[in-house]
Amino acid sequence: MSIEILSANLDTPEFAALIDTHADLMLSLSPPGSCHFLPMEGLRDPAVTVWEMRDGDELVGCGGLKELSSTHGEIKSMHTLSAKRGAGLGRKMLDHVMNEARSRRYQRLSLETGSVDGFLPSRRLYQSCGFEICPPFGDYVEDPHSVFMTLAL
């Protein structure tokens, strides 16, 4: 496996299909009002940087970083194709996003993920990197379907 992380080309049908797959998964695990994934138009926000992960020519995942302030970033749109899960690709993308947040001199990196068992692997990944449960941040509000996590950088 030769994994490469690049700036995402949001204009390709291939990337749009990956985001559709991500959205379908999120909506299958959480009610619509509790899903906070970014659709394609949200990924185009100038405050959001998006990367794609490739195994050779194959698009296998993505991840994003949203600037909430000059000192606080939010992880967005972390997704690995189901056939590629368990191979450490999520960790590779998370490391990439965390390194970018540090290079931007953010003091804090936060995220929202789901509370149901389908999100347990994600929560374990974040916890293994030092993220801790926190109250809602930014525009989020308490929601039984959400878990908020943060890491001081």
Buried (B, 14 or more C-beta within 10 A) or exposed (E): EEBEBEEBEBEEEEBEEBBEEBBEBBEEBBEEEBBBBBEBEBBEBEEBBBBBBBBEEEBBBBBBBBBBEEEBBBBBBBBBBEEBBEBBBBEBBBBBBBEBBEEBEBEBBBBBBBBEEEBEEBBEBBEEBEBEEBEEBEEBEEBEBBBBBBBEB
